[in-house]
Amino acid sequence: MPQLDTSTWFITILSSLITLFILFQLKISTQTFPTPPSPKIMTTQKTKTPWESKWTKIYSPLSSPQQ
């Protein structure tokens, strides 16, 4: 029974891996990816509340006149 010659296996596997790597790199490099989203500038609308148009003063218990 003849022996299997494995002397060329290393170079065959190595060259095929390098070829696959190059092919995948070329395939990925030609792919176009979407641009990342840019931040949207939000303008806040100030809502008018009824107490903003009037002058109000909050009296705290400590600031009341002494009795």
Buried (B, 14 or more C-beta within 10 A) or exposed (E): EEEEEEEEEEEEEEEEEEEEEEEEEEEEEEEEEEEEEEEEEEEEEEEEEEEEEEEEEEEEEEEEEEE
